Amino acid sequence: MNTTLQKRTLGKSTLEVSALGLGCMGMSFGLGPAADKKEMIALMRTAVECGVTFFDTAEVYGPFTNEELVGEALAPFRHQVVIATKFGFNLAPKGDLPWKGLDSRPEHIKAVAEASLKRLKIDSIDLFYQHRVDPNVPIEDVAGAVQDLIREGKVKHFGLSEAGANTIRRAHAVQPVTALQSEYSLWWREPETSVLPTLEELGIGFVPFSPLGKGFLTGKIDETTAFDTSDFRNTVPRFSPENRKANQAMVMLLHEVALRKHATPAQIALAWLLAQKPWIVPIPGTTKLHRLDENLGALAITLSSEELADIETAAAKIQVQGDRYSESAAKMINR
């Protein structure tokens, strides 16, 4: 096993992590029933043995159960790994649905930090993201609350998720932002417009979630695929059967490149992301050991400038069909 994976530093911060992280959400929540606990603990520990040092969770995943799972799995490796979690939702004490929307009031952020520290079995959160921008709380107040937690030693680094360029600037002026986490892949490229240039200017790292298009870019999903009733992709317009059929064009592009590189479409999708900027660290999620292995294989693939240009030319001709979120989920994104 490769225990010395390539490392990357998130922007101009001191936070160095493996060049690919592991998104843990789907182990507990969102993509069907929760996976077997023992298997997921084994998967995360295998990831550490393979050199993965960056793990992503959030209080809302479960809710709460994913943090507990990550905390238990990584307890023996605490000093080898970087654990990122998130605040910003108003959850009932037991995590019961419906959630009551967003809540980034400073007192709530501090309460969430205390609860997350306990669930994760750690004394300091390595990277604490605001999960979604709260239109009711000035971002300066959010940054100030996290700054207080950093001064107290309860948090090491501040992050934002799905924030726009102006919000990033305002937050960064109060407390330096180490990383932005947002969706980014060959089939969702909106961050390239204003977010990526802002991150580059300010020296902030970028952590793409859903780097494999919520599984679609692996080539294992087509219009006949049936998702579990608890899988949130059932609510995503981009995953309607007719849009899945239309969007196969992007998978075919990855497949063609993969054949030439003796790789898989997933590996090409990740290699493409890694080639965009040296401070980009994708966090593909999986519940399967062979997929973990496949994803890490992307780190051995180098796409030449000619290959990247060819992908760019081909991708520009493909019109991806369907919104990436349902209407209600889209309302949570305030740019």
TAQUI-V139742 format. One record per residue. RES is the residue in three letters. D_FIRST is the distance of its C-alpha to the first C-alpha in Angstrom with 1 decimal. Layout:
RES,D_FIRST  RES,D_FIRST
//
This chain:
MET,0.0  ASN,3.8  THR,6.0  THR,9.0  LEU,9.9  GLN,13.5  LYS,16.1  ARG,19.5  THR,22.7  LEU,24.9  GLY,28.1  LYS,30.0  SER,28.8  THR,26.8  LEU,24.1  GLU,20.8  VAL,17.9  SER,14.7  ALA,16.0  LEU,15.4  GLY,16.3  LEU,16.7  GLY,20.2  CYS,21.0  MET,24.6  GLY,24.2  MET,22.8  SER,26.3  PHE,28.7  GLY,30.0  LEU,28.3  GLY,29.8  PRO,29.8  ALA,27.4  ALA,24.3  ASP,23.8  LYS,23.2  LYS,21.0  GLU,18.7  MET,18.6  ILE,17.9  ALA,14.9  LEU,13.7  MET,14.2  ARG,12.6  THR,9.3  ALA,9.8  VAL,10.4  GLU,7.2  CYS,5.6  GLY,8.4  VAL,11.3  THR,14.4  PHE,17.3  PHE,18.7  ASP,22.0  THR,24.7  ALA,28.5  GLU,31.3  VAL,32.7  TYR,29.6  GLY,31.1  PRO,33.1  PHE,31.6  THR,29.3  ASN,26.2  GLU,26.5  GLU,26.9  LEU,23.8  VAL,21.7  GLY,23.5  GLU,22.7  ALA,19.0  LEU,18.4  ALA,21.0  PRO,18.8  PHE,17.0  ARG,20.2  HIS,20.0  GLN,16.5  VAL,17.3  VAL,20.1  ILE,22.0  ALA,24.5  THR,27.3  LYS,30.7  PHE,34.4  GLY,37.4  PHE,38.4  ASN,41.3  LEU,40.1  ALA,42.2  PRO,41.3  LYS,39.7  GLY,38.1  ASP,40.8  LEU,41.5  PRO,43.1  TRP,41.5  LYS,44.3  GLY,42.9  LEU,41.7  ASP,42.3  SER,41.3  ARG,44.3  PRO,43.3  GLU,44.1  HIS,41.9  ILE,39.0  LYS,39.4  ALA,39.7  VAL,36.5  ALA,34.6  GLU,35.9  ALA,34.9  SER,31.4  LEU,30.8  LYS,31.8  ARG,29.7  LEU,26.6  LYS,27.3  ILE,27.2  ASP,30.0  SER,29.3  ILE,28.1  ASP,25.8  LEU,27.1  PHE,30.1  TYR,31.1  GLN,34.5  HIS,33.5  ARG,36.6  VAL,39.5  ASP,42.4  PRO,45.7  ASN,47.7  VAL,46.1  PRO,46.3  ILE,42.8  GLU,44.2  ASP,44.7  VAL,41.1  ALA,39.8  GLY,42.2  ALA,41.0  VAL,37.3  GLN,38.6  ASP,40.4  LEU,37.2  ILE,35.4  ARG,38.3  GLU,38.1  GLY,34.4  LYS,33.4  VAL,31.7  LYS,29.9  HIS,29.9  PHE,32.1  GLY,31.1  LEU,33.0  SER,32.2  GLU,34.2  ALA,36.7  GLY,38.9  ALA,39.5  ASN,42.7  THR,41.2  ILE,38.2  ARG,40.7  ARG,42.9  ALA,40.1  HIS,38.6  ALA,42.1  VAL,42.1  GLN,38.5  PRO,35.9  VAL,33.5  THR,29.9  ALA,28.7  LEU,30.1  GLN,28.4  SER,29.9  GLU,29.3  TYR,28.5  SER,27.3  LEU,29.0  TRP,31.3  TRP,32.3  ARG,33.1  GLU,35.8  PRO,34.0  GLU,34.6  THR,38.3  SER,38.9  VAL,35.8  LEU,33.4  PRO,36.2  THR,37.1  LEU,33.6  GLU,33.4  GLU,36.9  LEU,36.2  GLY,32.7  ILE,31.0  GLY,27.4  PHE,26.9  VAL,24.6  PRO,25.1  PHE,25.0  SER,25.2  PRO,23.5  LEU,23.4  GLY,27.0  LYS,26.6  GLY,24.7  PHE,27.4  LEU,25.7  THR,23.0  GLY,25.9  LYS,25.7  ILE,28.9  ASP,32.5  GLU,36.0  THR,35.9  THR,32.9  ALA,34.2  PHE,32.8  ASP,33.2  THR,36.4  SER,34.5  ASP,32.3  PHE,33.7  ARG,33.2  ASN,36.4  THR,38.3  VAL,36.8  PRO,39.2  ARG,36.5  PHE,35.3  SER,38.7  PRO,38.7  GLU,40.8  ASN,38.7  ARG,35.5  LYS,37.3  ALA,38.4  ASN,35.1  GLN,33.4  ALA,34.4  MET,31.6  VAL,29.1  MET,30.7  LEU,30.3  LEU,26.6  HIS,26.4  GLU,28.4  VAL,26.2  ALA,23.1  LEU,24.7  ARG,25.4  LYS,21.9  HIS,20.2  ALA,18.6  THR,19.6  PRO,22.3  ALA,20.1  GLN,17.8  ILE,21.1  ALA,22.6  LEU,19.8  ALA,19.8  TRP,23.6  LEU,23.5  LEU,21.2  ALA,23.7  GLN,26.7  LYS,26.4  PRO,24.0  TRP,24.7  ILE,23.7  VAL,20.7  PRO,20.5  ILE,19.6  PRO,19.0  GLY,19.4  THR,18.2  THR,18.6  LYS,16.4  LEU,12.7  HIS,12.9  ARG,14.6  LEU,12.1  ASP,9.6  GLU,12.7  ASN,13.8  LEU,10.8  GLY,11.4  ALA,14.7  LEU,13.6  ALA,13.5  ILE,17.1  THR,20.1  LEU,23.4  SER,26.4  SER,29.5  GLU,31.3  GLU,28.7  LEU,28.9  ALA,32.7  ASP,32.7  ILE,30.7  GLU,33.2  THR,36.2  ALA,35.1  ALA,34.1  ALA,37.5  LYS,39.3  ILE,37.6  GLN,39.4  VAL,37.0  GLN,39.2  GLY,39.5  ASP,39.0  ARG,35.6  TYR,37.1  SER,40.0  GLU,43.2  SER,42.8  ALA,39.2  ALA,40.3  LYS,43.0  MET,40.4  ILE,39.4  ASN,41.8  ARG,41.4
//
